[in-house]
């Protein structure tokens, strides 16, 4: 089983190996690039459907659980209040 710390590496590695961008992956799985980006930044919840679409789109190289772990980690790293300027 892959740990949460490897989730981002898995997605980046897949995109690099496939010569693909996040936008092209999003298009192939029928999602908007902003949907993937917002989930990966922790700005929206990653649904199980989205995670399964990513798993399918990466031919299983990034599992649904890895994608959800990556999104959850981003949510935990995202501040809930704006920082003072």
DRENGUVEX-664076 format. One line per 10 residues: number of its first residue (from 0); their letters; for each residue x, y, z of N, C-alpha, C. Coordinates in Angstrom, 3 decimals. Atoms other than C-alpha are relative to their C-alpha. Example, Ala and Ser with C-alpha at 12.3 -4.5 7.8 and 13.67 -1.06 7.14 Angstrom:
# residues 2
0	AS	0.890,-1.190,0.000,12.300,-4.500,7.800,0.900,1.200,0.000; -0.820,-1.190,-0.060,13.670,-1.060,7.140,-0.770,1.090,0.730
# end
This chain:
# residues 85
0	XXXXXXXXXX	0.846,-1.191,0.000,0.000,0.000,0.000,0.879,1.238,0.000; -0.763,-1.232,0.128,1.262,3.451,-0.895,-0.454,0.973,1.077; 0.333,-0.960,-1.040,1.437,6.012,1.894,-0.395,1.339,-0.585; 0.463,-1.301,0.445,-0.027,9.477,1.703,1.139,0.857,-0.535; -1.091,-0.848,0.435,3.405,11.045,1.291,0.396,-0.272,-1.442; -0.355,0.356,1.363,3.789,9.273,-2.064,-1.090,0.339,-1.001; 1.135,-0.229,0.894,0.397,10.272,-3.518,0.298,1.054,-1.052; -0.309,-1.063,0.958,1.570,13.523,-5.120,1.050,-0.480,-0.987; -1.033,0.531,0.872,4.643,11.773,-6.480,-0.597,-0.941,-1.038; 0.628,0.925,0.939,2.446,9.109,-8.067,-0.690,0.735,-1.136
10	XXXXXXXXXX	0.708,-0.753,1.030,0.318,11.628,-9.915,0.996,0.733,-0.897; -1.020,-0.706,0.773,3.305,13.721,-10.995,0.774,-0.973,-0.880; -0.735,1.015,0.751,5.174,10.596,-12.070,-0.835,-0.509,-1.172; 0.870,0.456,1.084,2.183,9.376,-14.074,-0.043,1.047,-1.113; 0.113,-1.061,1.001,1.776,12.739,-15.831,1.302,0.137,-0.785; -1.289,-0.101,0.676,5.511,12.931,-16.599,0.219,-1.174,-0.946; -0.203,1.202,0.815,5.691,9.340,-17.870,-0.916,-0.022,-1.220; 0.978,0.006,1.084,2.576,9.776,-20.003,0.156,1.208,-0.919; -0.152,-1.219,0.781,3.751,13.145,-21.322,-1.298,0.787,-0.049; 1.337,-0.579,-0.077,0.444,14.516,-20.169,-0.024,1.125,1.020
20	XXXXXXXXXX	0.212,-1.068,-0.969,-0.731,17.611,-18.348,-1.241,-0.334,0.829; 1.198,0.173,-0.815,-3.317,17.807,-15.616,-1.237,0.369,-0.809; 1.128,-0.416,0.850,-5.559,19.608,-18.112,-0.396,-1.089,-0.985; 0.338,1.050,0.964,-5.314,16.804,-20.663,-0.585,-1.220,0.706; 0.599,1.088,-0.773,-6.000,14.188,-17.994,-1.447,0.343,0.328; 1.363,-0.438,-0.332,-9.039,16.181,-16.892,-0.919,-0.159,-1.203; 0.818,0.104,1.218,-10.323,16.333,-20.469,-0.303,-1.471,-0.323; 0.201,1.424,0.310,-9.833,12.588,-20.970,-1.004,-0.668,0.921; 0.939,0.628,-0.940,-11.860,11.745,-17.869,-1.316,0.766,0.094; 1.259,-0.734,0.055,-14.591,14.233,-18.710,-0.209,0.988,1.132
30	XXXXXXXXXX	0.059,-0.987,-1.089,-13.765,16.748,-15.988,0.655,1.290,-0.453; -0.667,-1.258,0.323,-12.797,20.369,-16.127,1.340,0.045,0.738; -1.284,-0.137,-0.692,-9.195,21.214,-15.284,-0.156,0.650,1.368; 0.170,-0.677,-1.288,-10.454,23.496,-12.508,-0.524,-0.954,1.074; 0.493,0.977,-0.975,-12.265,20.582,-10.849,1.162,-0.778,0.606; -1.168,0.733,-0.504,-9.040,18.590,-10.586,0.910,0.912,0.818; -0.896,-0.925,-0.692,-6.969,21.600,-9.601,-0.535,0.378,1.370; 0.593,-0.389,-1.290,-9.365,22.695,-6.862,0.035,-1.152,0.990; -0.070,1.162,-0.896,-9.515,19.168,-5.436,1.432,-0.210,0.485; -1.405,0.217,-0.355,-5.719,18.853,-5.505,0.561,1.094,0.897
40	XXXXXXXXXX	-0.414,-1.101,-0.884,-5.346,22.223,-3.772,-0.731,-0.025,1.335; 0.771,0.071,-1.231,-7.805,21.227,-1.074,-1.112,1.018,0.074; 1.029,-1.034,0.038,-10.288,23.872,-2.166,-1.401,-0.570,-0.193; 1.294,0.682,0.122,-13.078,21.337,-2.787,0.201,-1.450,0.404; -0.073,1.411,-0.364,-13.871,17.857,-1.593,0.144,-0.839,-1.254; -0.143,0.944,1.106,-12.767,15.053,-3.857,-1.040,-1.099,0.198; 1.025,1.035,-0.094,-15.739,12.814,-4.498,0.593,-1.348,-0.370; -0.421,1.343,0.368,-15.380,9.081,-4.809,-0.073,-0.171,-1.512; 0.138,0.075,1.460,-16.587,9.432,-8.406,1.200,0.646,-0.687; -1.164,-0.666,0.575,-13.817,11.913,-9.197,1.246,-0.863,0.188
50	XXXXXXXXXX	-1.165,0.843,-0.286,-11.234,9.670,-7.526,0.013,-1.241,-0.893; 0.072,1.162,0.892,-12.439,6.673,-9.524,0.296,0.391,-1.442; -0.305,-0.474,1.346,-12.285,8.719,-12.718,1.505,0.187,-0.181; -1.454,-0.171,0.060,-8.659,9.623,-11.947,0.674,-1.365,-0.068; -0.576,1.351,0.028,-7.874,5.969,-11.233,-0.144,-0.614,-1.392; 0.241,0.533,1.341,-9.437,4.944,-14.539,0.864,0.720,-1.028; -0.760,-0.803,0.951,-7.739,7.784,-16.404,1.493,-0.229,0.055; -1.432,0.286,-0.136,-4.324,6.814,-15.074,0.285,-1.495,-0.106; -0.143,1.458,0.137,-4.884,3.116,-15.767,0.434,-0.658,1.306; -0.274,0.573,-1.309,-4.669,2.428,-12.044,1.311,0.420,0.624
60	XXXXXXXXXX	-1.288,-0.423,-0.583,-1.279,4.068,-11.531,-0.200,0.913,1.184; 0.388,-0.798,-1.164,-2.955,6.564,-9.200,-1.351,-0.549,0.423; 1.243,0.620,-0.451,-5.555,4.670,-7.223,-0.951,1.058,0.554; 0.999,-0.910,-0.573,-8.764,6.268,-6.007,0.403,0.397,1.413; -0.385,-0.319,-1.383,-7.487,6.029,-2.441,1.218,0.915,0.042; -1.152,-0.904,0.057,-4.182,7.675,-3.386,-0.444,1.419,-0.335; 0.479,-1.324,0.387,-6.031,10.543,-5.064,-0.727,0.679,1.156; 0.719,-0.571,-1.149,-8.322,11.051,-2.075,0.980,0.399,1.092; -1.006,-0.321,-1.018,-5.328,10.938,0.278,0.728,1.290,-0.349; -0.677,-1.214,0.449,-3.598,13.613,-1.792,-0.877,1.226,0.233
70	XXXXXXXXXX	0.931,-1.123,-0.184,-6.674,15.850,-1.715,-0.234,0.307,1.467; 0.184,-0.218,-1.440,-7.199,15.344,2.009,1.220,0.659,0.619; -1.217,-0.623,-0.516,-3.584,16.206,2.710,0.028,1.481,-0.369; 0.037,-1.402,0.423,-4.006,19.419,0.700,-1.000,0.785,0.843; 0.983,-0.681,-0.847,-7.137,20.271,2.703,0.577,0.274,1.380; -0.595,-0.183,-1.321,-5.213,19.786,5.934,1.081,1.061,-0.018; -1.057,-0.995,0.126,-2.435,22.039,4.631,-0.527,1.382,-0.356; 0.593,-1.271,0.413,-4.822,24.780,3.470,-0.506,0.752,1.217; 0.493,-0.779,-1.141,-5.374,27.552,6.029,-1.502,0.279,-0.154; 1.432,-0.250,0.025,-8.995,28.076,6.958,-0.322,1.481,0.078
80	XXXXX	0.211,-1.451,-0.071,-8.571,31.811,7.514,1.084,0.685,-0.819; -1.013,-0.727,0.787,-6.804,34.341,5.302,1.124,0.491,0.901; -1.143,-0.501,-0.766,-3.335,35.282,6.426,0.003,1.531,-0.005; -0.089,-1.459,-0.093,-2.728,38.809,7.559,1.011,0.506,-1.020; -0.902,-0.561,1.029,-1.130,40.970,4.892,1.112,0.778,0.632
# end
